[in-house]
Amino acid sequence: MIEITPENDITITVTDARNYFKGCIPGWRSFADAHGFNWKEVTRHGLKASQLVGTKDAMAISLVEHVYRSR
């Protein structure tokens, strides 16, 4: 797992998620709602990596790790 600090807490966008999940973002809106994220804000601005990791969701953590490796 990548250590996230305030200095490297990148924003994960919907585009990042689409690229990782090959175009389909299974349950992304339900995920956002379940964790109290505003869906419109997520689609416009993304989420910080720390927010996704904080959910402790395996797919979210996997997405974060992928984005860190690819940037």
Secondary structure, 3 states (H helix, E strand, C coil): CCCCCCCCCCEECHHHHHHHCCCCCCCHHHHHHHCCCCHHHHHHHCEEHHHHHHCCCHHHHHHHHHHHHHC
